[in-house]
Amino acid sequence: MEENWKKNLATDSYGNPARSISNLRLIFTLDENLSQIRYDTFCQDDVCFCPLFRNVNGNKIDEESAGKIQDYLERTYRIRLTQNKVFEILKTTSSERSFNPVQEFISQETWDGQPRIATTIIDYLGAEDNPLVREQTKLWFVAAVARVFNPGCKFDNVLTLPGPQGIGKSTFFKAISGRWFNDSFSFASGDKEKVETITNGWIIEISELNGLKRANDAEAAKAFLSRCSDYMRPAYGHKVVEFMRHNVFAATTNETNFLQGDNGNRRWWIIPVKGNGHVSDWLDDLQRSVPQFWAEAYTYYKQGMKLYLAPDMEVEANEIQMQHSNIIVDPIMEDIEMYLEREVPMQYASWMIPTRLAYQKGAYSEPNSTMTSLNMVCARQIIEELPNDLVRRNPSKYTSQYINRLMSMFPNWKRSEQEKVKGLHPAYCDKTGRTKYPWVRVDAPSEESCATLPSELELPF
């Protein structure tokens, strides 16, 4: 068989195999060693199952591997290739032998019909046994399967386990992940590092909620978790390509109040755990059960299970999130809410700040005016216009940053998606007349309101 395909190689004037595309395709496809290089569609890398071309970092093809392939071609076929040419040929030939090791890992066994995944965190980590815990756990397992078989599918929830140190939280996630576990992810890393981490992993643990300590971190995390794909340039590639996400996130922490504010916290599916004896007592049983966990989850995935909680369970999950947030209890919260909900005259946009403050305190009014809502505000505006003088008497506490944290707790308000927006009083704008990331009402009407300065009004500033 070997001699048959080699006879099909075109030769040069010296009788050696010619360095033609057709020859190279035959060699890379049928050579007993080169044909063991396959394309891993999960990690999107060429991997080698022949020891001849492995490198110090394992079986992923890199420059060292390419050098060994060059040497092999010259010794075996008297063909000299550049490394770039080696990678170019591999792009087509290895992809014809593509495989997805995580799909194979998930589907290695047929489910025996015994439900297990809903109670895994209850059984091994001592979580409370209730319907919400069971449903969140089951959906997370199924989502992990869905992300592998349908990369980029919508799922941005993080299975989050707060509990004492040493009870096996990270061990649990590592044990169920096969070879595709990564616990080095941090929101504090640059975007490139974060993308590289999740591209090569399946179960990504955010250990101790790394890089998630401030309100700004929480905003960035919300945006990152919401994405279904990422863009990066693959190794030895020349163009930036889109990578559909094939991972799910888990988080572990020893803290109790770890969520920042209230904005975006719905993504954190929190299951408090207290442990269930020594890790060594249950680890062997867990590892034996892993194939059946994924077989069960794969069955649910093929049945079309939805990857979100029912509305009543969503409400219950939100209540648990509130219990684990470091939300500030501040007496001016009520004042801010009243300020945000109070209707104001259309002329309000053109008033000077002292007039606005007088109106908010009830010392000034505009009878028979058309009323409207404040649909866009900023922290500086709240500090200057809130009727409660406490915010102005205590500037060291009531900074713009602090007010922004308080604003993040109002579910009907969100930061503008635009970095700089026109429309607020000049005192709250930069030199270009814009405000950086103001707060906008979620259900604001599209028509002109006090979110913008009415053009027909004569402004005194």
VOGU-3710 file (C-alpha; in Angstrom, 3 decimals, decimal comma):
1> meenwkknla> 0,000/0,000/0,000  2,829/2,347/0,937  4,683/1,733/-2,311  1,515/2,222/-4,338  0,919/5,817/-3,252  4,614/6,690/-3,469  4,583/5,594/-7,106  2,092/8,383/-7,753  4,601/11,051/-6,699  5,872/13,140/-9,590
11> tdsygnpars> 9,689/13,244/-9,792  12,252/15,786/-10,886  15,072/15,242/-13,355  17,101/13,471/-10,651  14,352/10,989/-9,859  13,496/12,578/-6,511  9,927/13,563/-5,548  9,186/17,000/-6,999  8,297/19,828/-4,619  4,840/20,306/-6,093
21> isnlrliftl> 1,559/21,017/-4,321  0,074/17,699/-5,444  3,111/15,781/-4,168  3,077/17,577/-0,836  -0,634/16,860/-0,377  -0,027/13,168/-1,022  2,911/13,045/1,370  1,175/14,930/4,193  -1,979/12,859/3,681  -0,561/9,338/3,281
31> denlsqiryd> 2,845/9,285/4,967  2,549/7,044/8,035  3,986/9,741/10,327  2,760/12,994/8,782  -0,761/11,594/8,501  -0,852/11,484/12,309  -1,039/15,283/12,421  -4,692/16,209/12,921  -6,621/19,424/13,425  -8,143/19,927/16,876
41> tfcqddvcfc> -11,302/21,946/16,184  -11,740/22,734/19,880  -8,373/24,395/20,502  -8,084/25,240/16,786  -4,544/23,882/16,605  -2,719/21,200/14,667  -1,785/18,374/17,017  0,547/15,462/16,425  -0,015/11,874/17,528  3,407/10,817/16,240
51> plfrnvngnk> 6,331/11,214/18,694  8,671/12,243/15,853  7,231/15,768/15,688  6,345/16,486/19,301  7,989/19,389/21,102  8,887/20,345/24,654  5,371/21,744/25,183  3,524/18,602/24,085  1,796/17,634/20,894  0,630/21,011/19,545
61> ideesagkiq> 2,460/21,827/16,332  4,730/24,858/16,759  7,962/26,162/15,228  9,967/23,388/16,888  7,612/20,794/15,423  7,785/22,463/12,010  11,571/22,232/12,146  11,329/18,494/12,809  8,918/18,128/9,895  11,369/19,998/7,643
71> dylertyrir> 14,142/17,629/8,672  11,920/14,590/8,158  10,907/15,682/4,637  14,492/16,280/3,618  15,727/12,943/4,989  12,814/10,866/3,738  11,840/12,549/0,461  14,750/14,926/-0,259  12,281/17,802/-0,262  13,204/21,125/1,306
81> ltqnkvfeil> 10,403/23,342/2,604  10,320/26,601/4,545  8,478/26,611/7,848  5,807/28,850/6,340  5,248/26,273/3,603  4,947/23,518/6,209  2,230/25,465/8,038  0,500/26,272/4,745  0,266/22,607/3,716  -0,882/21,577/7,194
91> kttssersfn> -3,779/24,048/7,035  -5,458/21,959/4,369  -4,271/18,420/5,035  -4,710/18,313/8,818  -8,203/19,815/8,624  -9,256/16,785/6,563  -8,493/14,736/9,682  -10,151/17,138/12,111  -11,599/16,049/15,432  -13,055/17,615/18,569
101> pvqefisqet> -11,647/15,935/21,688  -14,172/17,556/24,019  -17,076/16,300/21,942  -15,506/12,841/22,121  -15,045/13,225/25,896  -18,694/14,204/26,375  -20,120/11,440/24,205  -17,796/8,620/25,294  -20,600/6,831/27,158  -24,326/6,351/26,697
111> wdgqpriatt> -26,427/7,640/29,570  -27,807/4,857/31,747  -30,935/6,873/32,564  -30,073/7,599/36,214  -30,255/11,371/36,947  -27,081/12,652/38,609  -26,033/16,121/37,501  -28,729/18,123/39,319  -27,411/16,956/42,701  -23,651/16,964/42,052
121> iidylgaedn> -22,945/20,103/44,065  -25,326/18,914/46,777  -23,694/15,472/46,947  -20,033/16,457/46,772  -19,845/20,018/48,112  -22,685/20,134/50,631  -24,995/22,650/48,947  -28,571/22,935/50,197  -30,921/20,558/48,412  -33,646/22,681/46,836
131> plvreqtklw> -35,233/23,058/43,369  -33,230/26,183/42,460  -29,856/24,577/43,217  -30,826/21,494/41,223  -32,028/23,521/38,243  -29,027/25,869/38,142  -26,608/22,951/38,341  -28,394/20,974/35,634  -28,623/23,953/33,267  -24,939/24,788/33,745
141> fvaavarvfn> -23,915/21,229/32,834  -26,159/21,268/29,762  -24,825/24,698/28,764  -21,272/23,328/28,949  -22,296/20,671/26,426  -24,165/23,174/24,258  -21,134/25,447/24,054  -19,041/22,543/22,701  -21,538/21,289/20,111  -22,910/24,741/19,244
151> pgckfdnvlt> -20,085/27,241/19,925  -21,256/30,775/20,532  -24,720/29,817/21,756  -26,108/32,290/24,267  -25,181/31,475/27,853  -23,516/34,049/30,088  -24,256/32,683/33,557  -21,462/31,833/35,974  -21,955/28,948/38,411  -20,621/30,587/41,568
161> lpgpqgigks> -19,703/28,640/44,708  -19,015/30,665/47,861  -17,790/28,530/50,730  -14,918/27,722/53,111  -11,433/27,091/51,823  -10,301/23,492/51,404  -13,676/21,838/50,810  -12,879/20,965/47,184  -14,596/23,660/45,101  -11,794/23,918/42,544
171> tffkaisgrw> -11,132/20,176/42,754  -14,733/19,539/41,748  -14,508/21,674/38,609  -11,124/20,264/37,662  -12,345/16,681/38,057  -15,324/17,102/35,737  -13,398/18,998/33,039  -11,083/16,352/31,651  -7,973/18,037/30,223  -9,780/21,282/29,461
181> fndsfsfasg> -9,857/23,007/32,842  -8,277/26,412/33,404  -8,135/28,307/36,691  -5,788/31,111/35,611  -8,507/33,432/34,298  -8,612/36,950/35,741  -10,768/39,911/34,807  -7,740/42,063/35,653  -5,831/40,628/32,679  -5,778/42,341/29,317
191> dkekvetitn> -8,407/41,393/26,768  -5,897/39,403/24,707  -4,844/37,303/27,716  -8,463/36,674/28,711  -9,380/35,556/25,199  -6,359/33,240/24,951  -7,318/31,637/28,268  -10,888/30,849/27,288  -10,000/29,798/23,731  -7,929/26,886/25,032
201> gwiieiseln> -10,248/25,885/27,883  -13,713/24,466/28,395  -14,453/24,895/32,103  -12,946/28,241/33,100  -12,723/28,909/36,830  -12,594/32,480/38,090  -10,763/31,628/41,290  -11,586/33,952/44,194  -13,404/36,071/41,602  -10,002/37,257/40,433
211> glkrandaea> -10,004/40,841/39,156  -13,538/41,584/40,335  -13,210/43,836/43,355  -14,569/47,195/42,240  -17,750/48,472/40,628  -15,829/49,303/37,452  -14,547/45,710/37,372  -18,124/44,473/37,608  -19,150/46,606/34,631  -16,247/45,254/32,567
221> akaflsrcsd> -17,038/41,679/33,638  -20,664/42,102/32,608  -19,616/43,206/29,131  -17,042/40,416/28,765  -19,351/37,630/29,928  -22,099/38,767/27,554  -20,023/38,161/24,441  -20,606/35,016/22,386  -17,414/35,340/20,359  -13,972/36,919/20,443
231> ymrpayghkv> -11,549/38,165/17,825  -7,868/37,302/17,790  -5,057/36,318/15,456  -4,260/32,615/15,776  -0,696/31,397/16,074  1,057/31,579/12,699  -2,034/33,158/11,198  -1,987/36,392/9,232  -5,504/37,648/9,885  -7,662/38,308/12,910
241> vefmrhnvfa> -10,446/35,740/13,013  -13,623/35,297/15,035  -13,608/32,554/17,660  -17,039/31,447/18,793  -16,961/30,764/22,522  -16,969/27,092/23,464  -16,510/27,497/27,203  -18,548/28,074/30,336  -17,481/29,918/33,462  -17,468/28,848/37,090
251> attnetnflq> -16,386/30,929/40,067  -15,194/30,102/43,563  -14,697/32,359/46,543  -14,259/32,226/50,303  -16,065/35,545/50,732  -19,745/36,094/51,435  -20,435/39,579/50,063  -18,529/39,567/46,791  -20,856/41,084/44,185  -20,338/44,742/43,348
261> gdngnrrwwi> -23,487/46,861/43,236  -26,558/45,476/41,516  -25,830/45,919/37,819  -25,312/42,693/35,864  -25,468/40,415/38,898  -28,130/38,203/37,301  -25,267/36,392/35,550  -23,965/34,947/38,812  -25,804/31,772/39,748  -24,838/31,552/43,398
271> ipvkgnghvs> -24,894/28,230/45,237  -23,412/28,476/48,762  -21,515/25,335/49,760  -20,260/24,150/53,142  -18,389/20,983/52,164  -19,127/17,297/52,544  -16,279/15,725/54,488  -12,702/15,416/53,251  -12,153/15,718/49,523  -10,452/12,322/49,531
281> dwlddlqrsv> -13,706/10,774/50,793  -15,596/11,557/47,588  -13,064/12,334/44,850  -12,785/8,765/43,520  -16,556/8,438/43,296  -16,784/11,802/41,524  -14,165/10,834/38,955  -15,879/7,515/38,240  -19,185/9,312/37,675  -17,891/12,019/35,312
291> pqfwaeayty> -18,600/10,130/32,040  -22,211/9,614/33,122  -22,547/13,292/34,117  -21,706/14,367/30,587  -23,713/11,566/28,984  -26,764/12,802/30,900  -26,127/16,449/30,019  -25,593/15,499/26,366  -28,949/13,718/26,361  -30,712/16,826/27,684
301> ykqgmklyla> -28,895/18,977/25,112  -30,064/16,760/22,241  -33,590/16,993/23,640  -33,407/20,786/23,239  -33,345/21,837/26,895  -33,552/25,634/27,320  -30,583/27,253/29,032  -32,377/29,733/31,278  -34,316/29,692/34,530  -38,079/29,885/34,761
311> pdmeveanei> -39,294/33,373/35,825  -40,112/32,336/39,408  -36,671/30,777/39,829  -35,063/33,885/38,313  -36,694/35,958/41,063  -35,396/33,558/43,709  -31,901/33,655/42,199  -31,967/37,472/42,262  -32,805/37,429/45,962  -29,782/35,226/46,640
321> qmqhsniivd> -27,598/37,559/44,587  -28,729/40,476/46,734  -27,709/38,530/49,848  -24,183/38,170/48,470  -23,650/41,705/47,206  -21,781/44,431/49,028  -24,572/46,870/48,329  -24,221/50,072/50,272  -27,008/51,029/52,631  -27,035/54,811/52,497
331> pimediemyl> -29,739/57,199/53,710  -29,594/59,237/50,505  -30,680/56,272/48,368  -34,302/57,221/48,967  -33,550/60,850/48,088  -31,875/59,795/44,845  -34,837/57,603/43,924  -37,262/60,489/44,545  -35,057/62,813/42,492  -34,946/60,377/39,574
341> erevpmqyas> -38,712/59,803/39,583  -39,857/63,404/40,123  -41,278/65,024/37,011  -39,883/68,424/36,069  -41,018/71,243/33,753  -39,747/71,118/30,183  -37,912/74,375/30,951  -35,810/72,528/33,547  -33,146/71,773/30,954  -32,471/75,500/30,475
351> wmiptrlayq> -32,431/76,485/34,144  -29,313/77,451/36,006  -28,259/75,022/38,728  -29,433/77,178/41,706  -32,901/77,341/40,119  -32,920/73,584/39,648  -31,951/73,031/43,285  -34,637/75,442/44,454  -37,216/73,538/42,419  -36,085/70,201/43,855
361> kgaysepnst> -36,412/71,631/47,375  -39,910/72,946/46,619  -38,873/76,603/46,846  -39,580/77,358/43,194  -42,210/76,216/40,717  -43,442/76,824/37,172  -47,256/76,643/37,206  -49,039/75,303/34,130  -45,831/73,888/32,698  -45,651/70,761/30,576
371> mtslnmvcar> -44,027/68,114/32,738  -41,534/65,464/31,710  -39,096/62,986/33,217  -35,379/63,155/33,743  -34,195/60,484/31,360  -30,473/61,154/31,535  -28,374/62,206/34,533  -24,808/62,062/35,744  -23,205/61,757/39,171  -22,184/65,421/39,265
381> qiieelpndl> -25,760/66,451/38,513  -27,111/64,395/41,409  -24,557/65,904/43,780  -25,509/69,453/42,731  -29,287/69,045/42,495  -30,260/66,537/45,182  -32,468/68,351/47,721  -30,674/66,618/50,615  -27,771/68,958/51,459  -25,889/66,055/53,052
391> vrrnpskyts> -24,232/65,242/49,721  -22,752/68,737/49,467  -21,746/68,974/53,121  -19,738/65,759/52,899  -17,830/65,921/49,572  -15,141/63,489/50,722  -17,758/60,736/50,968  -20,187/61,683/48,236  -17,801/61,640/45,310  -18,869/61,015/41,733
401> qyinrlmsmf> -17,458/57,503/41,999  -19,550/56,803/45,098  -22,717/58,213/43,504  -22,108/56,018/40,462  -21,985/52,982/42,755  -25,322/53,999/44,249  -26,776/54,518/40,775  -25,757/50,980/39,792  -28,308/49,702/42,310  -31,270/51,184/40,453
411> pnwkrseqek> -32,441/48,525/37,964  -34,262/51,076/35,783  -31,073/53,003/35,060  -27,960/51,986/33,136  -24,739/53,578/31,892  -24,888/54,925/28,361  -23,353/52,643/25,752  -21,820/55,724/24,130  -18,682/56,999/25,824  -19,536/60,698/25,499
421> vkglhpaycd> -23,069/62,044/25,131  -24,506/65,514/24,515  -27,543/66,888/26,282  -26,778/67,702/29,914  -26,192/71,097/31,516  -22,807/72,604/30,505  -21,662/72,363/34,134  -21,770/68,602/33,768  -20,029/68,447/30,387  -16,471/68,637/29,104
431> ktgrtkypwv> -15,189/71,299/26,713  -16,901/69,584/23,796  -20,292/69,770/25,499  -20,430/66,062/26,241  -20,754/63,950/29,390  -18,800/60,727/29,808  -20,993/57,637/30,246  -24,060/59,333/31,780  -26,866/57,285/33,293  -29,941/56,777/31,109
441> rvdapseesc> -33,378/55,543/32,027  -33,897/52,012/30,693  -37,469/52,666/29,541  -36,882/56,245/28,360  -39,170/57,352/25,493  -37,545/58,133/22,190  -39,080/61,603/21,900  -37,278/64,691/23,143  -37,416/65,182/26,887  -35,238/66,508/29,649
451> atlpselelp> -32,585/64,064/28,541  -31,704/66,726/25,953  -31,840/70,482/25,852  -34,970/71,602/23,953  -33,837/73,592/20,939  -36,722/76,097/21,131  -35,721/77,365/24,575  -33,529/80,428/24,993  -30,691/79,324/27,247  -29,168/81,705/29,822
461> f> -25,780/79,969/29,746
//
